[in-house]
């Protein structure tokens, strides 16, 4: 069983070898200089779609598991948690107006030779047994993620997503806050000063260095409501 999992992992590692360029990374050793405002984050493409009054977004962050050693750790049998927070920013401002998170917990079942996945995000919560390719699709891709309602945005002004993804974050309290946030009604993503997970850009992004096994940050292109 372990041999089959190792072979599948080797194929995935070979496919991911080039990595994804442009993402800001924070690691304990020699992390690159972090930007001081969200518009300066490394760019990444997202697909937007309006679902009535609700904006949805789809984008990938597979490179958060691009380190071969980290991907091997996922297959070790120990649990791995991948958390993603997509903050909605108005161009020219450093304080987010909304938050759309995802949490994926994955653990390799050595006995049954499968990965056990638990994903929670707005509107959806699922448990699934999967192979490594499905792990990457379910745990490192956002598909039609409910982002923000139109009435929270100013018409004619551009907005974008500032995204931070962490693997095994140190703060379990933060993970629990995300779970509670996700339990809110669909579209209730608006942030106020008293809400959990709220803060300025420096607090939410720049201070993420060395707080997880791996951290990447990026911004999406703008959309004008």
C-alpha positions in Angstrom: 0.0 0.0 0.0 2.7 2.4 1.0 4.6 1.6 -2.3 1.6 2.6 -4.4 1.2 5.9 -2.5 4.9 6.6 -2.9 4.7 6.1 -6.6 1.7 8.4 -7.0 3.5 11.0 -4.9 6.6 10.8 -7.1 4.5 11.5 -10.2 2.9 14.5 -8.6 6.3 15.8 -7.4 7.6 15.5 -11.0 4.6 17.4 -12.3 5.0 20.2 -9.8 8.8 20.5 -10.0 8.8 23.9 -11.9 6.6 25.5 -9.3 4.5 28.6 -9.7 6.3 31.9 -10.1 5.3 35.1 -8.5 3.8 34.1 -5.2 5.2 35.8 -2.1 6.5 33.1 0.3 7.2 33.3 4.0 9.6 30.8 5.4 11.9 30.9 8.5 15.0 30.9 6.2 15.5 33.9 4.0 11.9 34.9 3.1 11.7 37.6 0.4 10.8 41.1 1.4 7.1 41.4 2.0 5.1 44.3 0.4 3.7 47.0 2.7 0.3 47.3 1.0 -2.0 44.8 -0.6 -1.9 46.1 -4.2 1.9 45.2 -4.2 1.3 41.5 -3.6 2.4 39.2 -6.4 -0.3 39.0 -9.1 -2.3 35.8 -9.8 -5.3 35.3 -12.1 -8.7 34.4 -10.8 -12.0 33.8 -12.6 -14.9 35.9 -11.3 -18.7 35.4 -11.8 -21.7 37.1 -10.5 -24.4 34.8 -9.0 -27.2 37.3 -8.7 -26.0 39.7 -6.0 -23.1 37.5 -4.9 -19.6 37.6 -6.4 -17.9 34.2 -6.7 -14.2 33.5 -7.5 -12.1 30.6 -8.6 -8.3 30.4 -8.3 -5.5 28.0 -7.6 -2.8 27.9 -4.9 -1.3 24.5 -5.6 2.2 25.9 -5.2 1.7 26.1 -1.4 2.5 22.3 -1.6 5.2 22.8 -4.2 8.0 21.9 -1.8 8.7 18.1 -2.3 9.5 17.7 1.4 6.3 19.3 2.4 4.3 17.2 0.0 6.0 14.1 1.4 4.9 15.2 4.9 1.3 15.2 3.7 1.8 11.5 2.8 3.4 10.6 6.1 0.3 9.8 8.0 0.3 12.9 10.1 -2.5 15.4 9.7 -1.9 18.5 7.6 -4.1 21.6 7.7 -4.2 24.0 4.7 -6.0 27.3 5.5 -6.8 30.0 2.9 -8.1 33.5 3.6 -9.2 35.7 0.6 -9.7 39.3 1.7 -11.6 41.7 -0.5 -9.7 45.0 -0.9 -10.7 48.2 -2.7 -7.9 49.5 -4.9 -5.9 52.1 -3.0 -7.0 50.9 0.5 -5.2 48.7 3.1 -8.2 47.6 5.1 -10.3 44.7 3.8 -14.1 44.9 3.4 -14.8 41.2 3.3 -13.3 37.8 4.0 -13.8 34.4 2.3 -11.9 31.5 3.9 -11.4 27.8 3.3 -10.0 25.1 5.6 -8.8 21.7 4.4 -7.5 19.0 6.7 -5.9 15.9 5.1 -4.4 12.8 6.6 -3.0 9.7 4.8 -4.6 6.5 6.0 -1.8 4.0 5.9 -4.1 1.1 6.5 -6.6 1.8 3.7 -4.0 3.5 1.4 -6.2 6.6 0.9 -6.1 10.2 1.9 -8.9 11.3 4.3 -10.0 14.9 3.4 -12.2 17.3 5.3 -13.0 20.6 3.6 -15.0 23.5 5.0 -15.9 26.6 3.1 -18.9 28.9 2.8 -21.9 26.8 1.6 -20.0 23.5 1.6 -18.5 21.0 4.0 -17.3 17.6 2.8 -15.5 14.5 3.9 -13.9 12.4 1.2 -11.4 9.6 0.6 -9.1 10.4 -2.2 -5.8 9.9 -4.1 -3.1 12.6 -4.0 -4.2 14.3 -7.2 -7.7 14.8 -5.7 -6.1 16.1 -2.5 -4.4 18.8 -4.5 -7.6 19.7 -6.4 -9.8 19.8 -3.3 -7.3 21.4 -0.8 -5.4 23.9 -3.0 -8.1 25.2 -5.4 -11.0 27.5 -4.7 -14.0 26.8 -7.0 -16.9 29.3 -7.2 -16.0 30.5 -3.7 -18.6 33.0 -2.4 -16.6 36.2 -1.9 -18.8 39.2 -1.3 -22.2 40.7 -1.9 -22.6 43.5 -4.3 -24.2 45.8 -1.7 -20.9 45.8 0.3 -19.0 47.3 -2.7 -19.0 50.8 -4.2 -20.2 50.7 -7.8 -17.6 51.8 -10.3 -14.7 51.2 -8.0 -12.2 48.4 -8.6 -11.7 45.6 -6.0 -9.4 42.6 -5.8 -8.6 39.7 -3.5 -5.6 39.6 -1.2 -5.0 35.9 -0.4 -2.9 34.3 2.3 -2.5 30.5 2.4 -0.8 28.7 5.3 0.1 25.0 5.8 -0.1 23.9 9.4 -0.5 27.4 11.0 0.8 27.7 14.5 -2.3 29.4 15.7 -5.1 26.9 16.2 -7.2 29.7 17.6 -7.1 31.3 14.2 -8.2 28.1 12.6 -11.2 27.8 15.0 -12.1 31.5 14.3 -12.1 30.6 10.6 -14.4 27.7 11.2 -16.9 29.9 13.1 -16.6 32.6 10.3 -17.5 30.0 7.6 -20.6 29.0 9.6 -22.1 32.4 8.9 -24.9 32.6 6.3 -23.7 32.5 2.7 -22.6 36.0 1.5 -22.2 37.3 5.1 -18.5 38.0 4.5 -18.5 41.7 5.4 -15.8 42.6 8.0 -16.2 45.1 10.8 -13.5 46.3 13.3 -14.9 44.0 16.0 -14.9 40.8 13.8 -12.5 37.9 14.2 -9.7 37.7 11.7 -9.9 41.4 11.2 -6.8 43.6 10.9 -4.7 45.9 8.7 -2.6 44.6 5.9 0.6 44.4 7.8 -1.0 42.4 10.6 -2.8 40.0 8.3 0.0 39.4 5.7 3.4 40.8 6.6 3.5 39.3 10.1 2.7 35.8 8.8 6.4 35.0 8.5 7.5 31.8 10.3 4.0 31.1 11.6 3.4 27.9 9.6 5.2 25.2 7.7 4.6 27.3 4.5 2.9 30.6 3.7 2.2 32.1 0.3 0.5 35.4 -0.4 -0.8 36.9 -3.7 -3.4 39.2 -5.1 -5.9 38.7 -7.9 -6.7 41.0 -10.8 -9.4 43.7 -10.1 -13.1 43.6 -10.8 -15.4 46.6 -11.0 -19.0 46.0 -9.7 
